[in-house]
Amino acid sequence: MAEDTKIVVDEDLDGTAEVEVEKERFLTFRSADLTFAVNTKYVIEIITNHAITTLPMVPNYIKGIINLRGQIIPIVDIRLRLGKPSVDMEGSDICIIVLDIDSISVGIVVDSVSQVVDSELSKISPVPVNNQQELVNGMISLDVNNVVLLLDCQQLVDSQMMA
């Protein structure tokens, strides 16, 4: 996948000064009544209606594995990972976002995929210190009533979480 960080050059009204603004592209999705985003550099594809093979003796948030064109990919239910109740996989909008994080492929089950947005890196806010959510590493305010939580992909594939 191509580099997702963009540098946008703006000119002042007189056309002389240039300002560099770094932007990154994020895929937004809904899960457990929250809106999340994941950097598009990690996204491989979005799939629906794929059979998941369950595994014994794994944490409940690991739904199982899928065979995607010969590659075995573990599937994590983000709802369960957040401590929320699972949703029926037969739902019409339920889909799997396949991610490649440091050469580790993992799929995440989400309620629905929303859109791709560009955000300036300077507009990404840190997570409040008292937040106990280890899967979130930042926030983006898209507008007055819409805050998006950034999924921490490194934490998602951490060996302690996937064990």
C-alpha positions in Angstrom: 0.0 0.0 0.0 1.3 3.5 -0.8 2.6 5.9 1.8 -0.4 7.4 3.6 1.2 10.5 5.1 0.7 13.5 2.9 2.3 16.9 3.1 0.1 19.6 1.9 1.6 23.0 1.0 -0.6 26.0 1.4 0.2 29.5 0.3 -0.7 32.8 2.0 -2.9 35.3 0.3 0.2 37.0 -1.2 1.4 33.7 -2.6 4.8 33.7 -0.9 4.7 31.8 2.4 4.4 28.1 2.4 3.1 26.0 5.3 3.6 22.3 5.5 0.8 20.3 7.0 1.2 16.5 7.6 -1.9 14.5 7.0 -2.7 10.9 7.4 -5.6 8.9 6.1 -7.9 6.9 8.4 -10.6 4.3 7.9 -13.5 4.9 10.3 -15.7 2.2 11.6 -18.4 1.6 14.3 -18.2 -0.9 17.1 -20.2 -1.0 20.4 -21.8 2.5 19.7 -18.3 4.1 19.4 -16.6 5.4 16.3 -13.0 4.2 15.8 -10.4 4.9 13.1 -7.4 2.9 11.9 -4.6 4.2 9.8 -5.1 3.1 6.2 -1.5 2.0 6.0 -2.5 -1.1 8.1 -5.7 -1.9 6.1 -5.4 -4.7 3.6 -9.1 -5.3 2.8 -12.6 -5.4 4.1 -14.5 -8.6 3.8 -18.1 -9.8 4.6 -19.7 -13.1 4.9 -16.6 -15.1 5.6 -16.7 -18.4 7.6 -14.8 -18.2 10.9 -13.4 -21.4 12.3 -13.6 -21.3 16.1 -10.6 -22.3 18.2 -10.7 -24.0 21.7 -8.8 -22.5 24.7 -8.4 -18.9 23.4 -9.7 -15.7 25.0 -13.4 -15.0 24.2 -12.6 -12.0 22.1 -10.7 -14.1 19.6 -13.6 -15.4 17.4 -11.4 -17.8 15.6 -9.5 -17.9 12.3 -10.2 -17.5 8.7 -8.4 -18.9 5.6 -8.1 -15.9 3.3 -6.5 -17.1 0.0 -4.3 -19.6 1.8 -3.3 -17.3 4.6 -4.6 -18.1 8.2 -5.7 -15.0 9.9 -6.8 -14.7 13.5 -10.1 -12.8 14.0 -10.6 -10.4 17.0 -14.0 -9.2 18.0 -13.5 -5.6 19.0 -16.7 -5.5 21.0 -15.6 -8.3 23.2 -12.1 -6.9 23.5 -13.7 -3.7 24.8 -15.7 -5.7 27.4 -19.0 -5.2 25.5 -21.5 -7.9 24.6 -20.9 -9.6 21.2 -23.3 -9.1 18.4 -24.7 -11.8 16.1 -22.3 -12.3 13.2 -25.3 -12.7 10.8 -26.0 -9.0 11.0 -26.1 -7.3 7.6 -23.4 -4.6 8.3 -21.0 -6.8 10.3 -17.7 -7.1 8.5 -14.0 -7.9 9.0 -11.3 -5.4 8.5 -8.1 -7.3 7.6 -5.0 -5.5 8.9 -1.2 -6.0 8.4 0.6 -4.7 11.4 4.4 -5.2 11.3 3.9 -8.2 9.0 1.3 -9.8 11.3 -2.1 -10.2 9.7 -5.2 -9.9 11.9 -8.8 -9.4 11.2 -11.1 -7.3 13.4 -14.9 -7.8 13.5 -16.7 -4.5 13.5 -20.3 -3.4 13.3 -19.9 -1.3 10.2 -17.3 0.5 8.1 -18.1 4.2 7.7 -15.7 6.3 5.6 -12.1 7.3 4.9 -11.0 10.6 6.4 -7.9 12.7 6.1 -6.7 14.3 9.4 -3.8 16.6 10.2 -1.4 14.9 12.5 -1.4 18.1 14.7 -5.1 17.7 15.3 -4.8 14.2 16.9 -5.4 14.6 20.6 -3.9 12.4 23.3 -6.1 10.0 25.2 -7.0 11.3 28.8 -4.6 9.9 31.4 -7.3 8.3 33.4 -8.6 6.4 30.4 -8.2 2.7 31.0 -8.7 1.7 27.4 -5.4 0.3 26.1 -6.6 -0.1 22.6 -7.0 3.6 22.0 -3.9 5.8 21.4 -5.5 9.1 20.3 -8.6 11.0 19.3 -9.7 13.1 16.3 -12.5 15.6 16.4 -14.2 15.5 13.0 -16.7 18.1 13.9 -18.4 19.5 17.0 -20.5 16.3 17.7 -18.2 13.6 16.3 -15.1 12.3 18.1 -13.2 9.3 16.6 -11.0 7.1 18.7 -7.8 5.9 17.1 -7.3 2.2 17.4 -3.8 1.3 18.7 -2.8 -1.4 16.2 0.4 -2.2 18.0 -1.5 -3.1 21.2 -3.9 -5.2 19.1 -1.1 -7.5 18.0 0.8 -7.4 21.3 1.7 -11.0 22.2 -0.1 -10.7 25.5 -3.4 -9.8 23.8 -3.2 -12.5 21.1 -2.2 -15.2 23.5 
